Amino acid sequence: MADERENPDFVRALWTAVLARAVEDYRYKGRIKESKAYRKDAKKWIEGTNYKGVGSFAYVCEAIDLDPDAVRDNLKRRMPDNE
């Protein structure tokens, strides 16, 4: 049986899930302390300067054929009051 990590569909699905979760956390507006911490981490990751490292925002976007700058700009536009 082939290792799932070598399956391009599996890898794409994994990075898509990572990005989707980060966007969900980034957009969180509630008061739950733990979730607010996740939001802070997601903001740092999305807006971070670690531009090409494995697991960075840019790396994940490019792994699923998205332009990281366009995704970042779109998120910021939709969150004008994002701290």
Secondary structure as UniProt FT lines:
FT   HELIX           4..6
FT   HELIX           8..26
FT   HELIX           33..47
FT   TURN            54..55
FT   HELIX           57..63
FT   TURN            64..65
FT   HELIX           68..78
FT   TURN            80..81
//
